[in-house]
Amino acid sequence: MACEKQPQAFPRLFESFRIGNVELQNRLVALPHGTSMIKDGAIMDADIAYYEERAKSGLAMIITGAAVVSRTSYIRSGKLVAPYDESVFESMQKRVDAVDRHGTKIVGQILHLGRETIGGEFENAPLAPSVIRSPRDPYGPKKLNEKEILEIVEAFGISAANLKATGHDGVEIHGAHGYLVGQSLSEATNFRDDRWGGSLENRMRFLRMVIESIRKHCGEDFMLGLRLSASEEIADGMEIPDAVQISKLIAADELTDYLSITMGTRGLYVKDATQPKAIAARAAGLIRQATGLPVIVGQRINSPEIAEKVLAEGQADMIGMARAFIADADWVTKARAGQSERIRPCVGLNQECRAFSPHLHCAVNPRAGRELVPEFTIKGPLRKRRIAIIGGGPGGLETARAAADRGHQVTIFEATDGLGGLFLYAASLPGRSDLRNLIDYLQSEIRRLGVTVELNRRIESASELDGFDVAVIATGSQPNPLSEEQSGPHVMTWFDVLDQEMPAPHGQRRVTVIDDGSAFWWTYGVAEALMNAGWKVTIASPGVSVAGQIPTESIGPLIARLGSGGTEYRVLSILDRITGKGVSLMNGGSGETTEYECELVVIQTGRTSRTALIDALEESTMDVHSIGDCVSPRRVSHAMLEGQRLGLSL
């Protein structure tokens, strides 16, 4: 299958490969991921521009985000492609043409959601093999009858034929992540006792008939893939041995051209920074060995080094990535040139890429999802200017990178002895060291672009910026101290825990962590760090739920980790006062107060913008701009967005 290697830094990644009748120029695949840049089931120009920008880099194949095969799986928002509807064919063809002109093959993934509503609303009751409510949804599905099952089988074939007719090079059945095909395969969701349930043969019947339907409608030479969860990571769900057995039987049928292996179900499969690298590679290797079919594997593979290693160890034939290509559309170009240090890294935040507000974005790459927005179109400088950037956090660094890349002369003034700002403390939280990679990348880029950096240089007035045409204030925010009412010998702020030596557990080892309602990593990451240090943690939150602002796919693993240390939660709980033996909390509903004994209290005090320089430069004749936390303390995604947008505009 493979052609002769070419001399380069990552030779296996850039070997050609053949799947079925399709010749692929390398081993790199963009895995399916939704953009929500879909309207009424049709593909918008913004989605097409997004995919074309990634095809330009030289991907072997793009597998587009899932398309639903039937009106019975259509979400009211209309943000999933509807390939069964003739009115969307023109947009499907347009996207194919945009990708194809760069030599990249394009495969359409198709599915039926079954019982999963993915946070939306159906126009009808959800359908599933059995009446088992998804733990992610408020109501249960209707049990499919024989007629409905056969109609959906036919719908898969028709939708696949429509993909073929609009120029797609292949189709992939989404059998993973707990959607209808996965629901049929799994004993955790298929309780039927007819020919569609019970034995493995019966539970596989629906999938096999879907495959046969696609072959009937599309012929033997149309590339057909199947995505499977090697482990569903749920109680009584499929595990790796089950996936191996299913894969062997599918391979024996000789109707499927490749397998794409993943882990998890909805809410668990987008692995964040706390999860191991190449988490699905071992399972993929076992399935590849057992079946002889070409195997694609992804999940937490975000660097050429990791990808090359997975191929070298024989765990897969193709490397699939989604978030890595969201973070850097030129990933393939840079890897091919051996410039892995120039790749803008995905750091596994799962924030902008999974929020869909209103569609796909990226915390580290503001251009993602904005390919057609004029502000993010890279252009030459109108005139070369001397730009002073005060503050070396992510926002200041991104402004410097973007402005220097346009040709401006840029100097960063940083008051401390290093770059990165408070974001370095975020990277110190348990399991989040990958966040440091963003700072390393930005530092590498500003060195390459000749940006001057002056450390331990605090700017306090306009006179210190004589000779500059532009001042960009990126001074960030500072953690708030304890108020007088909050103070006590056994009380610390969240930032004290990160900035000082971790307090040693003593006495009964009880700590109460008091959230302020922000419900984000600054509270929950600190709580996890305390737990790891041996404290028995209780988190008190004024909200009605816990971890409310943590990205959805990070909540489950976070709660599991905290649960392993016996962490307890008190919701609707507001700090009343500090006591001599612990803390008094007020019930946010009843107003009643209760005292709790603990050896340590840690309070989320929040942050305040550093605005002194904004005030000092208010009367300056320079062109002055402010970005990031010094405007309002928020997240790294806001700082990066404002930094890049400003840098490109100067």
Secondary structure per residue as TSV (DSSP state, phi and psi in degrees):
chain	resnum	aa	ss	phi	psi
A	1	M	-	360.0	-34.6
A	2	A	-	-90.3	147.5
A	3	C	-	-94.2	175.5
A	4	E	-	-62.9	138.9
A	5	K	-	-66.3	151.1
A	6	Q	-	-108.4	146.0
A	7	P	S	-70.8	112.0
A	8	Q	S	-165.3	176.3
A	9	A	S	-63.5	-34.4
A	10	F	S	-128.5	74.2
A	11	P	T	-62.0	-37.3
A	12	R	T	-68.2	-37.6
A	13	L	T	-60.2	-29.6
A	14	F	T	-110.5	20.9
A	15	E	S	-75.9	145.5
A	16	S	-	-75.4	165.5
A	17	F	E	-155.9	154.2
A	18	R	E	-122.2	130.5
A	19	I	E	-118.0	117.2
A	20	G	T	58.6	-123.2
A	21	N	T	-99.4	10.9
A	22	V	E	-105.3	122.3
A	23	E	E	-91.1	127.7
A	24	L	E	-113.0	139.7
A	25	Q	S	-77.8	-17.2
A	26	N	S	-159.5	-166.1
A	27	R	S	-106.5	19.1
A	28	L	E	-107.1	125.7
A	29	V	E	-125.7	131.5
A	30	A	E	-81.7	115.0
A	31	L	-	-71.1	155.8
A	32	P	-	-64.3	135.0
A	33	H	-	-155.2	139.0
A	34	G	-	-73.6	145.3
A	35	T	-	-108.5	-17.9
A	36	S	-	60.7	12.7
A	37	M	-	-91.8	54.8
A	38	I	E	-128.9	138.3
A	39	K	E	-128.5	122.1
A	40	D	T	53.1	37.6
A	41	G	T	82.9	-5.2
A	42	A	E	-102.8	151.9
A	43	I	E	-84.6	127.5
A	44	M	-	-84.7	159.7
A	45	D	H	-58.4	-33.4
A	46	A	H	-64.1	-38.3
A	47	D	H	-65.8	-42.6
A	48	I	H	-62.8	-43.8
A	49	A	H	-63.2	-38.5
A	50	Y	H	-60.0	-49.5
A	51	Y	H	-69.9	-37.6
A	52	E	H	-63.8	-39.3
A	53	E	H	-60.5	-32.7
A	54	R	H	-80.9	-32.3
A	55	A	H	-64.9	-34.3
A	56	K	T	-57.2	-28.8
A	57	S	T	-73.9	-14.8
A	58	G	T	102.6	29.2
A	59	L	-	-60.1	147.0
A	60	A	S	-70.2	-42.3
A	61	M	E	-154.7	141.7
A	62	I	E	-114.5	126.5
A	63	I	E	-103.3	113.5
A	64	T	E	-74.7	156.7
A	65	G	E	-56.6	152.0
A	66	A	E	-54.3	140.0
A	67	A	E	-117.8	135.9
A	68	V	E	-86.1	141.5
A	69	V	S	-91.0	-7.1
A	70	S	S	-150.7	151.0
A	71	R	G	-60.6	-24.3
A	72	T	G	-71.4	-5.4
A	73	S	G	-123.5	20.6
A	74	Y	-	-89.3	128.5
A	75	I	B	-86.0	137.3
A	76	R	T	-55.8	-32.1
A	77	S	T	-65.8	-18.6
A	78	G	-	71.6	21.6
A	79	K	-	-97.1	13.6
A	80	L	S	-116.9	140.9
A	81	V	B	-64.0	140.8
A	82	A	-	-115.5	81.0
A	83	P	T	-71.3	-4.1
A	84	Y	T	-84.7	-8.6
A	85	D	-	-103.9	118.5
A	86	E	G	-57.4	-27.6
A	87	S	G	-68.2	-15.4
A	88	V	G	-99.6	-3.6
A	89	F	H	-60.3	-39.9
A	90	E	H	-60.9	-42.1
A	91	S	H	-69.5	-34.3
A	92	M	H	-63.1	-44.9
A	93	Q	H	-63.2	-39.0
A	94	K	H	-63.0	-40.4
A	95	R	H	-68.3	-41.1
A	96	V	H	-57.9	-46.7
A	97	D	H	-60.8	-40.5
A	98	A	H	-64.3	-38.0
A	99	V	H	-78.1	-42.2
A	100	D	H	-63.1	-33.4
A	101	R	T	-68.4	-8.1
A	102	H	T	-106.7	11.3
A	103	G	T	80.1	10.7
A	104	T	-	-96.1	132.8
A	105	K	E	-77.9	152.3
A	106	I	E	-131.7	129.1
A	107	V	E	-120.7	137.4
A	108	G	E	-100.1	125.3
A	109	Q	E	-86.7	136.5
A	110	I	E	-126.6	150.7
A	111	L	E	-159.7	168.1
A	112	H	-	-121.1	132.1
A	113	L	-	-71.7	-22.4
A	114	G	T	64.5	-126.6
A	115	R	T	-80.5	-11.7
A	116	E	-	-85.8	123.8
A	117	T	-	-96.3	-0.9
A	118	I	T	42.1	41.7
A	119	G	T	80.1	3.6
A	120	G	S	-110.0	-161.8
A	121	E	-	-130.8	133.2
A	122	F	B	-82.7	161.0
A	123	E	S	-84.6	-5.0
A	124	N	S	-143.3	176.4
A	125	A	-	-67.0	141.5
A	126	P	-	-59.9	151.8
A	127	L	E	-118.0	144.2
A	128	A	E	-157.2	164.1
A	129	P	S	-60.1	-36.1
A	130	S	S	-138.7	160.1
A	131	V	-	-83.5	77.6
A	132	I	-	-128.0	116.4
A	133	R	-	-69.4	136.1
A	134	S	-	-66.7	136.5
A	135	P	T	-65.6	-9.1
A	136	R	T	-97.2	-3.6
A	137	D	S	-128.6	154.7
A	138	P	S	-80.0	-15.5
A	139	Y	S	-141.7	159.2
A	140	G	-	-86.3	169.9
A	141	P	-	-91.4	169.6
A	142	K	E	-88.3	139.6
A	143	K	E	-73.3	128.0
A	144	L	-	-65.1	137.2
A	145	N	-	-97.5	173.9
A	146	E	H	-56.3	-45.4
A	147	K	H	-62.4	-43.5
A	148	E	H	-66.5	-38.3
A	149	I	H	-61.6	-47.3
A	150	L	H	-66.5	-33.0
A	151	E	H	-65.4	-39.7
A	152	I	H	-70.1	-38.9
A	153	V	H	-55.9	-47.3
A	154	E	H	-65.1	-36.7
A	155	A	H	-62.3	-37.3
A	156	F	H	-59.9	-45.2
A	157	G	H	-64.0	-42.3
A	158	I	H	-66.3	-44.7
A	159	S	H	-63.5	-39.8
A	160	A	H	-62.4	-41.5
A	161	A	H	-62.9	-36.2
A	162	N	H	-68.3	-36.1
A	163	L	H	-63.5	-43.8
A	164	K	H	-62.4	-42.2
A	165	A	H	-65.5	-26.7
A	166	T	T	-94.8	14.7
A	167	G	T	97.8	2.7
A	168	H	-	-65.5	147.6
A	169	D	S	-85.0	-10.9
A	170	G	E	-178.2	-179.9
A	171	V	E	-137.7	146.7
A	172	E	E	-123.3	129.1
A	173	I	E	-82.3	125.9
A	174	H	E	-84.5	97.0
A	175	G	-	-104.5	10.1
A	176	A	-	-107.4	178.9
A	177	H	B	62.2	20.1
A	178	G	T	79.0	22.0
A	179	Y	S	-88.5	-169.9
A	180	L	H	-57.0	-45.3
A	181	V	H	-61.9	-45.3
A	182	G	H	-63.4	-38.5
A	183	Q	H	-60.8	-37.8
A	184	S	H	-69.1	-35.7
A	185	L	H	-75.9	-29.2
A	186	S	-	-91.5	134.1
A	187	E	T	-68.7	-15.0
A	188	A	T	-75.8	-19.5
A	189	T	T	-128.6	-5.0
A	190	N	-	-117.9	101.8
A	191	F	-	-106.4	16.3
A	192	R	-	-69.1	155.7
A	193	D	-	-122.3	18.5
A	194	D	S	-103.4	-158.3
A	195	R	T	-72.4	-5.2
A	196	W	T	-101.8	4.2
A	197	G	S	-153.2	175.6
A	198	G	S	97.4	-100.9
A	199	S	S	-69.7	163.0
A	200	L	H	-60.6	-41.2
A	201	E	H	-57.3	-43.7
A	202	N	H	-69.7	-40.0
A	203	R	H	-67.7	-24.0
A	204	M	T	-86.0	-9.7
A	205	R	H	-58.3	-44.3
A	206	F	H	-61.2	-47.8
A	207	L	H	-60.3	-46.0
A	208	R	H	-63.7	-37.8
A	209	M	H	-70.3	-33.0
A	210	V	H	-63.2	-45.7
A	211	I	H	-60.0	-45.2
A	212	E	H	-63.6	-37.4
A	213	S	H	-63.6	-42.2
A	214	I	H	-65.3	-42.3
A	215	R	H	-64.3	-38.2
A	216	K	H	-62.0	-41.2
A	217	H	H	-84.7	-25.1
A	218	C	H	-116.7	-13.1
A	219	G	-	88.9	172.9
A	220	E	T	-80.8	-17.8
A	221	D	T	-98.0	4.4
A	222	F	S	-91.1	125.0
A	223	M	E	-60.3	129.8
A	224	L	E	-130.0	122.3
A	225	G	E	-117.8	165.6
A	226	L	E	-137.0	125.9
A	227	R	E	-97.9	131.0
A	228	L	E	-131.6	144.6
A	229	S	E	-84.9	118.0
A	230	A	S	-66.4	-31.1
A	231	S	-	-142.4	131.5
A	232	E	-	-78.2	-17.6
A	233	E	-	60.4	33.9
A	234	I	S	-131.6	161.3
A	235	A	T	-60.0	129.5
A	236	D	T	65.8	11.5
A	237	G	-	-82.6	176.2
A	238	M	-	-65.1	139.7
A	239	E	-	-115.7	178.5
A	240	I	H	-56.1	-44.6
A	241	P	H	-59.5	-35.9
A	242	D	H	-64.1	-44.7
A	243	A	H	-64.8	-37.2
A	244	V	H	-62.2	-44.9
A	245	Q	H	-64.7	-44.9
A	246	I	H	-60.5	-43.7
A	247	S	H	-64.0	-38.7
A	248	K	H	-62.9	-41.9
A	249	L	H	-68.0	-38.5
A	250	I	H	-64.8	-42.8
A	251	A	H	-62.9	-38.2
A	252	A	H	-65.9	-26.0
A	253	D	H	-72.3	-19.2
A	254	E	T	57.9	37.3
A	255	L	-	-117.2	-8.7
A	256	T	-	-113.9	135.2
A	257	D	-	-90.6	-28.5
A	258	Y	E	-156.0	162.7
A	259	L	E	-119.7	141.0
A	260	S	E	-117.0	119.7
A	261	I	E	-107.4	133.3
A	262	T	E	-140.0	-178.3
A	263	M	-	-133.6	145.4
A	264	G	-	97.7	176.2
A	265	T	B	-126.2	-179.3
A	266	R	T	-52.0	132.0
A	267	G	T	90.2	-9.9
A	268	L	T	-127.5	-13.8
A	269	Y	S	-88.3	-17.5
A	270	V	S	-90.2	95.4
A	271	K	-	-76.5	131.1
A	272	D	-	-92.0	-171.4
A	273	A	T	-63.1	-18.4
A	274	T	T	-81.7	-8.6
A	275	Q	S	-94.1	154.3
A	276	P	-	-63.3	152.3
A	277	K	T	-69.1	146.6
A	278	A	T	48.8	48.6
A	279	I	T	-63.8	-26.5
A	280	A	T	-97.7	0.9
A	281	A	H	-65.5	-42.1
A	282	R	H	-60.9	-46.8
A	283	A	H	-62.6	-41.0
A	284	A	H	-61.0	-39.4
A	285	G	H	-63.8	-39.8
A	286	L	H	-65.1	-40.9
A	287	I	H	-69.5	-39.5
A	288	R	H	-61.6	-44.2
A	289	Q	H	-65.6	-36.4
A	290	A	H	-77.5	-25.7
A	291	T	H	-109.8	-30.3
A	292	G	-	76.4	-0.4
A	293	L	S	-81.3	150.2
A	294	P	-	-58.9	138.0
A	295	V	E	-124.9	132.2
A	296	I	E	-103.1	137.8
A	297	V	E	-135.0	145.3
A	298	G	-	-139.5	-152.9
A	299	Q	S	76.3	110.5
A	300	R	S	57.7	33.5
A	301	I	-	-110.4	108.5
A	302	N	-	-131.0	4.2
A	303	S	S	-132.2	153.8
A	304	P	H	-60.5	-32.9
A	305	E	H	-63.9	-45.5
A	306	I	H	-65.7	-43.7
A	307	A	H	-61.0	-45.0
A	308	E	H	-61.6	-40.1
A	309	K	H	-65.0	-42.1
A	310	V	H	-60.9	-42.7
A	311	L	H	-66.9	-43.3
A	312	A	H	-62.4	-32.5
A	313	E	T	-86.5	3.3
A	314	G	T	72.5	23.3
A	315	Q	S	-86.4	-12.9
A	316	A	-	-162.3	164.3
A	317	D	S	-99.8	-28.6
A	318	M	E	-133.5	147.4
A	319	I	E	-106.5	124.1
A	320	G	E	-106.9	138.9
A	321	M	E	-142.8	150.1
A	322	A	S	-121.7	-64.1
A	323	R	H	-64.2	-31.0
A	324	A	H	-62.6	-37.6
A	325	F	H	-80.7	-23.1
A	326	I	H	-66.0	-44.6
A	327	A	H	-68.0	-31.5
A	328	D	-	-147.9	106.9
A	329	A	T	-65.9	-21.2
A	330	D	T	-98.3	19.9
A	331	W	H	-51.9	-48.0
A	332	V	H	-65.9	-43.7
A	333	T	H	-58.3	-45.4
A	334	K	H	-69.9	-39.8
A	335	A	H	-65.0	-41.4
A	336	R	H	-61.5	-34.5
A	337	A	T	-83.7	0.3
A	338	G	T	73.8	23.1
A	339	Q	-	-108.0	57.1
A	340	S	G	-64.3	-27.1
A	341	E	G	-67.9	-15.8
A	342	R	G	-91.5	-3.5
A	343	I	S	-77.6	124.5
A	344	R	-	-68.5	119.0
A	345	P	-	-83.3	139.1
A	346	C	-	-74.6	127.3
A	347	V	-	-109.5	13.2
A	348	G	-	70.5	33.3
A	349	L	-	-74.3	-32.5
A	350	N	-	59.9	32.9
A	351	Q	S	-97.3	-80.3
A	352	E	H	-67.9	-31.9
A	353	C	H	-73.8	-15.6
A	354	R	H	-118.4	-4.8
A	355	A	H	-79.5	-31.8
A	356	F	-	50.5	56.4
A	357	S	S	-119.2	85.0
A	358	P	S	-90.6	-5.8
A	359	H	S	-148.5	-172.2
A	360	L	-	-61.8	132.9
A	361	H	-	-137.5	-173.6
A	362	C	-	-145.0	133.0
A	363	A	S	-64.0	-35.4
A	364	V	S	-97.9	-15.2
A	365	N	-	-128.5	87.9
A	366	P	T	-60.1	-21.5
A	367	R	T	-70.6	-25.7
A	368	A	T	-60.7	125.6
A	369	G	T	83.6	-3.3
A	370	R	-	-123.4	28.0
A	371	E	T	-59.5	-26.5
A	372	L	T	-101.5	2.9
A	373	V	-	-82.3	119.7
A	374	P	G	-53.8	-35.3
A	375	E	G	-59.9	-24.0
A	376	F	G	-106.9	17.1
A	377	T	S	-87.2	120.3
A	378	I	-	-72.8	129.8
A	379	K	-	-144.5	162.5
A	380	G	-	-68.9	157.5
A	381	P	-	-67.0	144.6
A	382	L	S	-68.1	-42.3
A	383	R	S	-157.9	142.4
A	384	K	-	-68.9	130.6
A	385	R	-	-131.0	156.6
A	386	R	E	-92.2	119.9
A	387	I	E	-117.7	126.4
A	388	A	E	-102.3	126.7
A	389	I	E	-114.9	119.1
A	390	I	E	-102.8	104.3
A	391	G	-	122.3	124.5
A	392	G	-	-110.3	36.3
A	393	G	S	-81.8	-173.6
A	394	P	H	-55.7	-41.8
A	395	G	H	-64.9	-45.4
A	396	G	H	-64.0	-41.0
A	397	L	H	-64.8	-41.4
A	398	E	H	-68.4	-36.9
A	399	T	H	-61.2	-45.9
A	400	A	H	-61.1	-45.3
A	401	R	H	-60.2	-49.7
A	402	A	H	-64.8	-42.1
A	403	A	H	-69.0	-41.4
A	404	A	H	-67.5	-35.4
A	405	D	H	-63.8	-27.4
A	406	R	H	-80.2	-13.7
A	407	G	T	113.4	4.0
A	408	H	-	-76.7	159.5
A	409	Q	E	-94.6	114.9
A	410	V	E	-120.6	137.4
A	411	T	E	-127.9	132.4
A	412	I	E	-103.4	129.4
A	413	F	E	-108.2	119.1
A	414	E	-	-121.0	127.5
A	415	A	S	-71.5	-22.1
A	416	T	S	-101.5	-172.7
A	417	D	S	-93.4	13.0
A	418	G	S	-159.2	164.0
A	419	L	S	-96.3	153.1
A	420	G	-	128.1	-26.9
A	421	G	T	60.5	-153.2
A	422	L	T	-64.0	-18.4
A	423	F	H	-60.9	-27.1
A	424	L	H	-65.8	-32.5
A	425	Y	H	-69.3	-36.5
A	426	A	H	-60.4	-37.8
A	427	A	H	-71.4	-15.1
A	428	S	T	-86.4	-8.3
A	429	L	S	-68.9	154.0
A	430	P	T	-54.1	129.1
A	431	G	T	73.8	9.1
A	432	R	-	-118.6	24.9
A	433	S	G	-64.2	-23.0
A	434	D	G	-61.2	-22.0
A	435	L	G	-60.8	-27.6
A	436	R	H	-62.1	-25.7
A	437	N	H	-60.9	-30.5
A	438	L	H	-65.2	-44.3
A	439	I	H	-65.4	-41.6
A	440	D	H	-60.6	-43.2
A	441	Y	H	-61.6	-48.4
A	442	L	H	-64.3	-38.5
A	443	Q	H	-64.3	-41.1
A	444	S	H	-62.2	-41.3
A	445	E	H	-67.7	-41.9
A	446	I	H	-69.5	-30.7
A	447	R	H	-63.9	-46.3
A	448	R	H	-59.9	-35.7
A	449	L	T	-89.2	1.2
A	450	G	T	77.8	25.6
A	451	V	-	-72.8	134.4
A	452	T	E	-83.9	135.0
A	453	V	E	-122.4	124.3
A	454	E	E	-114.7	106.7
A	455	L	-	-85.7	163.4
A	456	N	S	52.6	37.6
A	457	R	-	-125.7	101.2
A	458	R	-	-91.8	125.1
A	459	I	-	-99.5	126.2
A	460	E	-	-124.3	-8.0
A	461	S	S	-151.7	163.3
A	462	A	G	-65.8	-29.8
A	463	S	G	-63.3	-25.2
A	464	E	G	-77.0	-6.1
A	465	L	G	-114.7	23.3
A	466	D	T	-58.0	137.4
A	467	G	T	95.5	-11.2
A	468	F	-	-94.2	146.4
A	469	D	S	-90.1	-29.9
A	470	V	E	-134.2	138.7
A	471	A	E	-119.4	128.0
A	472	V	E	-113.4	115.4
A	473	I	E	-91.0	116.4
A	474	A	-	-134.5	48.8
A	475	T	-	-80.4	-4.9
A	476	G	-	73.1	-151.7
A	477	S	E	-133.1	167.3
A	478	Q	E	-128.0	145.6
A	479	P	E	-64.7	140.3
A	480	N	-	-76.1	142.4
A	481	P	-	-79.1	172.8
A	482	L	-	-68.6	142.2
A	483	S	-	-76.9	169.6
A	484	E	T	-60.8	-37.5
A	485	E	T	-69.9	-25.0
A	486	Q	T	-87.8	-14.0
A	487	S	-	-73.3	152.9
A	488	G	-	177.0	160.3
A	489	P	T	-65.6	-19.0
A	490	H	T	-111.6	23.8
A	491	V	E	-120.0	135.3
A	492	M	E	-132.5	158.9
A	493	T	E	-87.6	163.0
A	494	W	H	-55.5	-37.3
A	495	F	H	-73.5	-33.4
A	496	D	H	-56.2	-40.0
A	497	V	H	-61.7	-37.5
A	498	L	H	-82.3	-34.1
A	499	D	H	-90.7	-24.4
A	500	Q	S	-109.0	178.8
A	501	E	-	-65.5	135.2
A	502	M	-	-56.1	126.0
A	503	P	-	-62.8	134.6
A	504	A	-	-78.3	134.4
A	505	P	-	-60.5	142.9
A	506	H	-	-151.3	167.7
A	507	G	T	59.7	-129.1
A	508	Q	T	-83.4	1.1
A	509	R	-	63.3	30.5
A	510	R	E	-94.7	131.1
A	511	V	E	-130.1	135.5
A	512	T	E	-106.6	119.5
A	513	V	E	-99.3	120.6
A	514	I	E	-105.4	112.4
A	515	D	-	-82.4	155.0
A	516	D	-	-101.4	8.6
A	517	G	S	101.7	-10.5
A	518	S	-	-69.6	-30.2
A	519	A	-	53.3	39.4
A	520	F	S	-119.5	-174.3
A	521	W	H	-59.6	-30.3
A	522	W	H	-59.4	-28.2
A	523	T	H	-91.4	-52.0
A	524	Y	H	-74.8	-32.0
A	525	G	H	-67.8	-39.4
A	526	V	H	-63.6	-41.6
A	527	A	H	-60.3	-41.4
A	528	E	H	-66.2	-39.1
A	529	A	H	-62.4	-41.5
A	530	L	H	-63.8	-41.8
A	531	M	H	-60.6	-44.8
A	532	N	H	-63.4	-25.8
A	533	A	T	-83.2	-3.6
A	534	G	T	109.5	3.7
A	535	W	-	-80.8	149.5
A	536	K	E	-92.9	111.5
A	537	V	E	-98.2	136.4
A	538	T	E	-122.7	128.1
A	539	I	E	-105.0	123.7
A	540	A	E	-105.3	127.9
A	541	S	-	-131.0	138.8
A	542	P	S	-73.7	-12.9
A	543	G	S	-80.5	175.1
A	544	V	S	-90.3	-4.3
A	545	S	S	-140.9	176.1
A	546	V	S	-111.3	151.6
A	547	A	S	55.8	37.4
A	548	G	T	-64.0	-24.2
A	549	Q	T	-107.1	4.9
A	550	I	S	-74.3	137.3
A	551	P	-	-53.1	143.1
A	552	T	H	-51.4	-47.8
A	553	E	H	-72.9	-9.5
A	554	S	H	-94.6	-17.8
A	555	I	H	-64.9	-49.4
A	556	G	H	-57.1	-54.4
A	557	P	H	-60.7	-37.7
A	558	L	H	-62.2	-49.7
A	559	I	H	-62.3	-36.1
A	560	A	H	-65.1	-42.8
A	561	R	H	-64.7	-46.8
A	562	L	H	-62.8	-37.3
A	563	G	H	-64.5	-31.3
A	564	S	H	-63.6	-22.0
A	565	G	T	-102.5	10.5
A	566	G	T	76.7	23.1
A	567	T	-	-60.1	137.9
A	568	E	E	-115.9	161.9
A	569	Y	E	-131.7	143.3
A	570	R	E	-128.3	106.2
A	571	V	-	-89.5	167.8
A	572	L	S	51.2	38.2
A	573	S	E	-121.3	124.8
A	574	I	E	-119.6	139.4
A	575	L	E	-59.4	121.8
A	576	D	E	-92.6	-57.4
A	577	R	E	-165.4	161.6
A	578	I	E	-87.2	133.4
A	579	T	E	-109.2	171.6
A	580	G	T	-66.6	-26.6
A	581	K	T	-112.1	6.7
A	582	G	E	161.6	-116.2
A	583	V	E	-151.2	150.0
A	584	S	E	-110.7	128.1
A	585	L	E	-114.6	143.0
A	586	M	E	-104.4	133.4
A	587	N	E	-70.4	121.2
A	588	G	T	-66.9	-16.2
A	589	G	T	-93.0	-47.9
A	590	S	T	-95.1	-21.4
A	591	G	-	83.1	-2.5
A	592	E	-	-71.3	147.3
A	593	T	E	-112.6	147.3
A	594	T	E	-137.9	135.8
A	595	E	E	-93.6	138.8
A	596	Y	E	-126.6	132.8
A	597	E	E	-84.8	138.0
A	598	C	-	-162.4	157.0
A	599	E	S	-84.8	-19.1
A	600	L	E	-146.5	140.6
A	601	V	E	-121.6	128.6
A	602	V	E	-118.7	124.2
A	603	I	E	-112.1	131.4
A	604	Q	-	-79.0	105.5
A	605	T	-	-96.8	-7.2
A	606	G	-	78.6	-169.7
A	607	R	E	-134.0	157.7
A	608	T	E	-127.2	137.3
A	609	S	E	-61.9	141.0
A	610	R	-	-86.6	101.9
A	611	T	-	-111.4	1.4
A	612	A	H	-57.5	-42.0
A	613	L	H	-72.5	-33.1
A	614	I	H	-58.7	-44.5
A	615	D	H	-66.5	-40.2
A	616	A	H	-66.5	-31.3
A	617	L	T	-97.2	8.3
A	618	E	T	-59.0	-36.4
A	619	E	T	-95.9	5.4
A	620	S	-	-67.6	148.5
A	621	T	S	-85.2	-6.5
A	622	M	S	-69.2	163.2
A	623	D	E	-80.2	108.3
A	624	V	E	-112.4	134.4
A	625	H	E	-133.1	151.7
A	626	S	E	-127.4	138.7
A	627	I	-	-137.9	161.9
A	628	G	G	72.0	-146.9
A	629	D	G	-67.6	-21.2
A	630	C	G	-70.4	-17.4
A	631	V	T	-84.5	-47.8
A	632	S	S	-164.2	129.4
A	633	P	-	-65.3	117.5
A	634	R	-	-138.4	-133.8
A	635	R	-	-115.6	169.4
A	636	V	H	-62.0	-31.3
A	637	S	H	-61.5	-36.8
A	638	H	H	-69.0	-41.3
A	639	A	H	-64.2	-42.9
A	640	M	H	-65.7	-42.3
A	641	L	H	-60.8	-51.2
A	642	E	H	-66.7	-35.4
A	643	G	H	-66.3	-47.9
A	644	Q	H	-67.0	-43.3
A	645	R	H	-60.2	-42.8
A	646	L	H	-68.7	-45.5
A	647	G	H	-58.3	-37.3
A	648	L	H	-74.5	-20.8
A	649	S	H	-89.5	-16.9
A	650	L	-	-75.8	360.0
